[in-house]
Every structure is written in structure tokens, then in C-alpha cells.
């Protein structure tokens, strides 16, 4: 049966559906020797579909990992410049998995890795508004007015952010720790939001994605999600999908425009 190329690539565990679209646009996908285009359909049982010159095959059992990405590590499986990547920490994982979303080179914390393209697409798609929580060390101290701005939405170069949820954690002499939850996935979004209110980020750790907690996992370590965690993650993601434009965390979310096309987001 024919399906869209990006869906086949996602289902085979090569990449999320959005990443598959990027691969198609970059000319890295062919069908029977012909460069694929968005909207093209194929039959995975009959047609020869190649990604970066390699013939794709149906994936085996679904695999779900939680990884605590350390700083100075790329959210990628390979790097032409030879920098450390998450693959370096996953040598014991036999299945071919890919990261769901990104954390930038100097950020750390929770990443989900899987070969389940449908779940990855659900978590990454902007309309699903999946909550992601970060523990952040900032320069200075957030005043009430700063929190109000963040919770209303910050005007960035790519538009106004959806309302965030913010709470103070502790203070030090010249800096402080906060917790912030966002419902989008723009590039370096948390860093840019805090810079805009005058409090640059010193350290950023993602601690939670849609109810899935990083817990005591140390930087560079990974573990397999339990069946219950996978079930809960899928259930929560489905619930957020049906929420649509309703209130999240006590704030009405704005419906954003096509500015969210890029979802290989770094925070």
C-alpha cells in the first residue's frame, strides 16, 4: 500500500517525520533512483527507497530510551567535525534510534531517543504543545515583573512566545535558579527568553518532557523506558493533541504561525 515517503521513513525508524521532510528537501532521499519530493507516495514493499544512499528496511521492535545529555555533546548521531555526539554514549544500544528534538551543545538534560517515528512526530509537532521543563541557573534574580513577562509571552525575532510557567527555586550571591516550562520548541528558546528580560543563562538542564522525569540519571547515562512510562508518554501526548487551543498551565496559548516550521529545536 502506498504511503507518503516521510511517513515510511519515520515508521522505519530512520528519523522523525519532520526530519524526514528535511532530508527530502535536501535531496537525500530517492525512490527507485529518482529524487523524492514532498507529497510523493511509495509502496515500501515494492519500491526501493534510499536515504543518504542506503536502502531502508522496516524496523524491528520499538525502542524507547531516556538519555541525560551532557554539556559539550552534540544532539546528533554523527558529526563531520569529529565533536562528541550522543552516539558515543549509546554503544551498547543495538537498535537504530534517533533523538526526539534537540538540546544545544552547552545545555544538558533529558532527551528521548526512539525508533518510533509516530511518537517522535507527536512530541515534536508544534500544535501538540508538549510541555518541557527546565531547571535554569541565571545571572541575577527574576523580579515579579520579569516572571509576568515570561508568563504572558516574550517578543522574540521569530514572534511572540506562548505563555510559559515560571517559579523561583533558590538564590545565591549573584545568581539564582529557576524552573521554567514552555510549550513550544524554537531554537534556543529558553536562553533567548531569559536574555530578553535581562538574565542570561549560566546553566540549563531539561528535567521533564510531558511528565517523563529525568530523575537520578547522571550526565552521559541512559536507560530504557519502562512499559508503563511508554504507555503514559503516549497517553499524555495524545491528551495534549486533543487539547488544541485550550488553556495549558492556567494560560491561554496563542495559535502560532508557520514560524514553527523548524523543529530541530535547541534550547
C-alpha positions, 0 to 999 in steps of 0.5 A, a space after each residue: 500500500 502506498 504511503 507518503 515517503 516521510 511517513 515510511 521513513 519515520 515508521 522505519 525508524 530512520 528519523 522523525 517525520 519532520 526530519 524526514 521532510 528535511 532530508 527530502 528537501 535536501 535531496 537525500 532521499 530517492 525512490 527507485 533512483 529518482 529524487 523524492 519530493 514532498 507529497 510523493 507516495 511509495 509502496 515500501 514493499 515494492 519500491 526501493 527507497 534510499 536515504 543518504 544512499 542506503 536502502 531502508 528496511 522496516 524496523 524491528 521492535 520499538 525502542 524507547 530510551 531516556 538519555 541525560 545529555 551532557 554539556 559539550 555533546 552534540 544532539 546528533 548521531 554523527 558529526 563531520 567535525 569529529 565533536 562528541 555526539 550522543 552516539 558515543 554514549 549509546 554503544 551498547 544500544 543495538 537498535 537504530 534510534 534517533 533523538 526526539 528534538 534537540 538540546 544545544 551543545 552547552 545545555 544538558 538534560 533529558 532527551 528521548 531517543 526512539 525508533 518510533 517515528 509516530 511518537 517522535 512526530 507527536 512530541 515534536 509537532 508544534 500544535 501538540 504543545 508538549 510541555 518541557 521543563 527546565 531547571 535554569 541557573 541565571 545571572 541575577 534574580 527574576 523580579 515579579 515583573 520579569 516572571 509576568 513577562 515570561 508568563 504572558 509571552 516574550 517578543 522574540 525575532 521569530 514572534 511572540 512566545 506562548 505563555 510559559 510557567 515560571 517559579 523561583 527555586 533558590 538564590 545565591 550571591 549573584 545568581 539564582 535558579 529557576 524552573 521554567 516550562 514552555 510549550 513550544 520548541 524554537 531554537 534556543 528558546 529558553 536562553 533567548 527568553 531569559 536574555 530578553 528580560 535581562 538574565 542570561 543563562 549560566 546553566 540549563 538542564 531539561 528535567 521533564 518532557 510531558 511528565 517523563 522525569 529525568 530523575 537520578 540519571 547522571 550526565 552521559 547515562 541512559 536507560 530504557 523506558 519502562 512499559 508503563 512510562 511508554 504507555 503514559 508518554 503516549 497517553 499524555 501526548 495524545 491528551 495534549 493533541 486533543 487539547 488544541 487551543 485550550 488553556 495549558 498551565 492556567 494560560 491561554 496559548 496563542 495559535 502560532 504561525 508557520 514560524 514553527 516550521 523548524 523543529 530541530 529545536 535547541 534550547 
